[in-house]
Amino acid sequence: MSKLSRSLVAAAAAGSAALLGAAVLQPANASPAPAPAAESKAKAKAKAKPKAKAPKAAAGKDVIANLWSWNWKSVGAECTDVLGPSGYAAVWVAPPAESIAQPDGNWWDVYQPVNYELNSRFGDKEAFAAMTKACDDAGVKVYTDAVVNHTAALTGTGYGGTQVTDKYRPAMYQRGDYNVDVCDRTISNWNDKWEVQNCELLGLPDLKTGSEAVRSKIAGYLNSQIALGVSGFRIDASKHMPAADLEAIVGKLDTTSDGSRPYVFHEVFPGPTPAPDEYYGSGKVLDFSAADRLKSAFQGDIASLRDFGNGQLPADKSVSFVTNHDTEREGRHLSYKDGDTAVLANVFQLGWKHADPAVYAGFTYENKDASPPANGDGFVTDTDCGNGAWYCLDRDPRITGMVGWRVAVGDADVTDFQSPQGNVIGFGRGGKGFVAVNNTGGAVTAEFSTQVPDGTYRDVLSGEAAREVTVSGGKVKVELPAKSAVAFHPGTS
């Protein structure tokens, strides 16, 4: 979802405001009591479902590539050519539902669903299925963005041709499926939890997720994706839905192709209430505090990252990120516009042992509402990493090198954190690997202690240049150009 500042557009003819985008970056809050009959029926159904184990990746293979703006054909190709061979665990993609098309094709229009048929601006159902198969063949799981708190505030024509003239009657719902009967206005008191979870988020029709019929409709939409090979979901605007409702919906989901429960992670933007831990019953939570801290450190002194993880969401309950498709546009977090500083923040995130990390690769823009590269009808065109319109961080050698390094070190703990001077750090993962980062604007030569056995190793971040480093007597001396890093492990000797 996106900030209020870019979420409203003047509906000139009506003189009213309509919401554009999705994510709300404001404090939000609380749950109405679910209807007792519907709740007990949902619990009975959930209990009747066969229990499946939560998905568990091999130690170290937990990196999520966020290719949110890419079309299905390009995601499939990236799984085959880059993500699978590099060791990524999963790819997080855009909402696959049909959404309202806008004249300017603003990036956020996909947060305005009008039909749960898989016919979006990123490709049709056949292209979606081909993408999930290509990724599965490459050993990469697919997680889709699930917009289930609301439907479109705007009316008009969807990318699949669906016509909407009344925002309370899109293709999949009727007026009675919304909370409009209990709150027919936009949220005004962001500290009132009931209001935040029942009134309209910036004009978006708020679904009655306490209703068994609505829950079943949402679960059916998500299960239709699981049937095509999807393994998980990032739930948009989770804080605007009662945690119990989300638990009931997730309880209705089918097992994935490998027999595990879907991997679910929630967007719960920081605020006084509801707290992220309310949502641990149905999935993990995106850790905005991790991205906040990384920006602060990499724009200050990275020596402050010695205790990274303390004061943040629990590692086993969260997904970390440096930036994503939404926060980069608000200046809250580092972005491609920060150049090597943002790359190094990702190197650090991948090197540290904490939450499952996500790496975002998107498109370049001047206008924060701008569309990804698209044709005249608004359909997103194939990603071309060489034309300057896309920023393909996921395939940067420094990132693919660290993804492989993370797999190699597995679940070894962080050790030997050192900072020989300001903005220069090094740390190990026991004897399994070592990484050093120079976040200064000048070249640095530094010596570090390491538990990696004595020997000569290839720096996995140097790509085809393939420079070497030597460990002798438990010490390694490295030359680090400005804004650079080096990483090695025993498998590169």
N, C-alpha and C positions, 0 to 999 in steps of 0.2 A: 504494500500500500504506500501512498505517498502523502506528503505534507499538505495541510490545509491550504497553504499558499499556492499550490499548484493543482488542488483538487476541485476547485469550483470554477465553473465557467458561466458566463452570463447567458441565459437562455433569452436571447434578444426579443423574440416575439412575445414571450410570456412575461418578461421582466423578472424572472426568478433565477435562482442559482441551481446548477446541477453539478453533481460530483463527476469529476473525470476519473481520477486514478483510484488506486487501491489503498495502500497502507497508510494508516494514521500514525503520525509521529507525535502524539500527544498523550497525556495521562488518560487512562480509560478505566472502566470498572463494572460490575456485579451481576449476580445470578438471580433470576426469579425462580421460585420453587417450581420444578417441573410438575406437570399434571400427574398425580399419583398413579392413575391407571396406566398411562403411557409409560411411566417410569418403570413400574413393576413388570410390565410386559417386555420392555427393553432389556431389563435385567435377566428375565427368564430366558429370553432369546440368546443373550450373551452367554449365559451359563450353559445353554444347550449346544453352543458351538464347540467343536473339538478344540482343545487347547493346543497351541503350537508354540514352539520356542521363538523368542525374539531373535532377529537376525544377528549373527555374531561374525564379524569379519576376522580374517587372520590377523594376528598381531601386527600392527603397523600398516595394514592395508585398509585404510579408513578414510582416504581423502575423497572429497566430493568436488567434482568440477561443476561450477555454476555457469552453464551456457544458456542463461535465461532468454537471451534475445535471438538465439539461432533457430533457423527452421529445421524441420525434422530430417530432411535429407542431409544437411550439414552436420547435425548432431550424430547421425549414424556413421557418417564418414569419419568424424573425429574419434568416435569410439574405436573404430577399426584401425585407424592410422596412428593415433596419438594416445588416447586415454588407456586403452587396453595394454598396449606395449609398454607404457610408462609405469603402470601399476596403480592407476586410479581405481578406487572401489566403486564409484557411482557417478552419475551425471544428473544434475538438477536442471530441469527444463521448465519452460513457461506453461501457463495453464492451457490445456488442450481443448477447452470448451469453445463453442462459437461465441464471439463477442460483438458488440456494436462497432461498426466501422466508422471512423471519423475522417473528415475531409483532409486533415493534416496527418492522419495515421499516428497520432501521438502514442508513445511507447506504452502508456498506461491503459489504453483502451481494452486490452485483454483482461483487465480487472473488472470489466462490465459484461458478465456472461448473460446470454439470452437463450441459450440452448445447450443442453448437455451432450448433444451429438458431437463427436470428435471431428469437427470441421472448422479449423481455426485459420488465422492468418499465417500460421507456420506450416500448414499442410493439412490434407484431409486424413480420414481414418486409415486409408491404405498406406499413406506415407508415414503415419504415426506407427502403425504396426511394423512396417519395414524398419523403422528406426529402432524400436525396442528389440527386434530380432537381431539387428546388426550389433547392438550394444551387448546383448546377451551372448552372442557368439564371441565377442571380444572379452567377455568376462567382466563387463561393466553393468552395474544395476542402474535402473532408471527411476528417478524420483520426480514426480510432477508437482507443480504448484497448484494447490487446491483452493479455489475461491468458493467457499461454501457458506460464508456469513451472510451474503447478500447477492443480489442480482443487479442488473444495470439500472442506473438512475436515468440514463439517456434513452430516448426512443429513436427509432430509425430502422436501418437495415443491418443485419449481421453479415459477417464475412461469408457465411454459407447461404445467404439469401433470406434468412428468417426476418419477418417484418414484425416490429413491436410498436404499437401505438399507445399502449398503456403500460407504465412501468410495473404495475402490479399484476400484469398478465403476460409474462414472457412465455416461451414455448413450453416450459416444464412446470409452471406453478400458476395458481389462481390467487386472488386477493386474500382468501382465508388462510393461505399458507404463510402470511407475513404477520409481524407484530403490529401492523398498522392499527389493529383494533384496540391495542393497549397503549400505544404511543405513536401518534401520527405526525411526529415532528423530528427535526434534526436534533442530535444530542447537543445540549447546552451546558450541562453541569458535568464536567469530566471527572469529578470526585464522587459522583453518585453511581455506584456500581450497577444498580438495577437499570438506571437510565442508559448507561453506556452499553449495556447488553440487550436492551429492548428497543431503544429509539434508533433512528436512522443515522448511520455514520455518514455525515456530510451529504445527506440526501439519498444514499443508496438504500433501496428497499431491504429492510432487515428481516431475514427469514426466521420463522418460528421454529427454532431448532429443538424446542421442547416437545414438538409434535411428532408422534410416531410416524405419521405419513411423510413429513419432511425429512426426518432422519433416514427413513427407508429410501427416499428418493436420492438423497445425498450419497448414502452407502451404495446404492445401485450405480450411480455415476462413477464412483471410485472403483467399484468392483468390475465395471466394464473395462477399466484400464488395466486392472490386475489380470483380467482374462487375456489381455494382449501383451502381457509380459512386464508390466510396471511392478516395481518392488517397494515403493514407498511414496510418501507425500509430505510436502511442506505445506502446513495449513496456514493460510493467510488470515490475518486479523483474528487470531484465536482469542485474544483478550476481550473481544466483542461478543463472545459466545460463552455461556456458562461451562465450566470445566466438566460438569456432569453430562451435559449434552454431548460434548466431544467424546467423552468416554463411551457413551452409548453408541455413537456413530462408529467409532473405531472398533467397538466390540462386534459390529455387524460385518466387518470386512473379512473377505476370504483370505486364505493363506496364499502366499506367492508361489511361483513356479518351483522354488526349492523347498517348499513345505514350511517356511517360516512365516511369522507374522510380519505385516508390512512395517517398514521403517518409517516412523512418523516424527516430524519435528515441527514445532509451532513458532509462529511469529507472535511474541508477547513483548510489545515495545515497552521500554522502561517507564515506570510511573508509580504513583503511590499504591494503586490497586487496579486490578488483581495482581498478586505476586506470581512470578514465574512458577514457583513450586506447586501452585494449584493445578498445573497442567501436566505434571510428571506422571499422572495416572494413565495418560494416553499417549505419551511420547516425550521426546526431548524438546528443548527450547533453544532457539537461536540466542547466542550470548552477545548482546550488543555491548556489554561492558568490556568484553575482550577486544573488540574493534576500537572502542573508545580509548582503551589503555594503549593499544598498539600505536594509534595515531599520536597520542601524547608523547610516548617514548621516542618514536622515530622522528618527531619534530623537536625533541629535546635531547635527552641522553639515554641511550638504550641500556646503560648499566642499571637503570631502574627496573629492568625486566628480570632481575635476579629471582624474584619470588612470583613470577608470572603464574597466575592461577589462583593465588590467594585473594579472597574478596570477590571472586567471580562465581558464576554458576558452577555447581559440581561437574567435574569432568565427565562422569558417566551419565549425566542428565542434560548435556548441552552440545551444541554445534557451534564452533567458533568460526569467525571470518574476519578478514581485513576490511572488506567492503562488499557491497552487493549491488544489484541492479537499481535499488531504490536509494540507499543511503549515500552513494557516491554523488548523486545529483544535488544533495542538500549541503554538501561540504562537511557533513558530520564526520565522515571517515576518509581515509586516504583513497585516492583513485588513480587511474592511469595518468592523470594530469600531474601527479606527484613523481612520475618517472621512476628512477631507480630506488628512491626512498620507499615507495609502495612495494616494489619487487622484493626489497630486503625484508620488509615486514612480513611478506608471505614466506620468505626463506626461513625467518625465525619461527613463524607459526608452524611450519611443517617440521622444523627441527625439534621443537619443544614437545614434551609428552604432556598432553592435557586432553581436551575434547576433540571429537572428530572435526577436522578442519575443512573448510570450503574455500576454493580458489575461484574467483570470479573473472570471466573473460567476456567482455561485451563489445560495444561499438563506440566510436568516437562521436562527440557531439559538441555543438556550441550552445544550442538552445536545450535546456534541461528537459523539456517536454518532447524533444525531437523523436521522430520515428527511427527505428533501425532501418538500414537500407532496404527499400521495398520497391515494387513495381507500381505502375499507375493505379492499380486497384487496391494497393495497400498490403499485398501479400509479401512477406519478408523474402528477400532474394538470398541466394546461396552465400555463405560466408566466404570471403576472400581475404585471407590474412595478410596479403601483400599489397593491398590497394590503399591502405591508410584509413579506410572507413571502419575497419574492425581492429580491435586490440586483443590479440589472442594470447593472453598471458598463460593460459593453460599449457601451451606448447613451448614457452620460453625455456631454453636449456637449463637455466638456473632453477626453474620450477620443476620441470620433469626430472632433473637430477635429484632434487630434494624429495620428490615423490618416491623415487626408487630408493633413495637413502633411508627414508622413513620405513619402507618395507623391510630393508636390510637390518635396521636396528631393532625392529619388532617392539616388544614391550619393555625394553631396558629403561631404567630410570635415568633422569637427568642427573649428571654429576659434574664436578670440576668447573663450576661457573667461575669465570675470570674476566676481569676488566682491566687490562694493563694501562689503559688511558681512557679518557672520556670518549664516549660514543664508539668504543671498540670492545667487543666481547668475544668470548669463546666458551663453549661448553661441550660436554660429551654425553653420550648415552652409555655409560660404563665403558667397557672395552669394545663395544659394538660399532662406535662411530664418533666422529668429532666434527664440529662446525665452528667457524670463526666469521664474524661479521664486522666490517668497517663501515660505519655510517657517517664518517666524516667526509669533508670535501677535499681531502688530500691523501696521498699514498701513505701507508703505514707498514712498517716492519715490526712484527710482534712475535714473542715466544710464549707458548702455552704449555702447560702440563696436560698430559693425556694418558688414559688407560689403554688406548689402542696399542697393540704390540709394536715393537720396533720393526721398521720396514719402510719401504717406499710405496706410496699409494697414488692413485690417480685422483685428481680433484673432479668430482662428479658434476660440478657446476660450470666447468670450463668448456663444455661442448666439444667441438672438433679440435679446439686448441689443445685439449688433453694435457694440461700441465700436471706436474707431479710434486708431491710433498714428501718429506722424509721425517719419520719419527725415530729418534735416537735417545736412549736413556730416559724414556718417558717424557721427552720434550719434542715439540714441533715448532719450527720457526717458519713463519709464512710472510710473504710479501703480499699485501693487500692494496690494490689500487683504490682510489677514491670510490666510495659507494659500491663496495664489492663484498663478496663472501667466498669462502672456500669450505668444502665439505668432503670427507673421505670416510671409508670404512674398510675393514679387512678384506672384503670381497673384491676390492679394486687394486689389490697388490699385483 
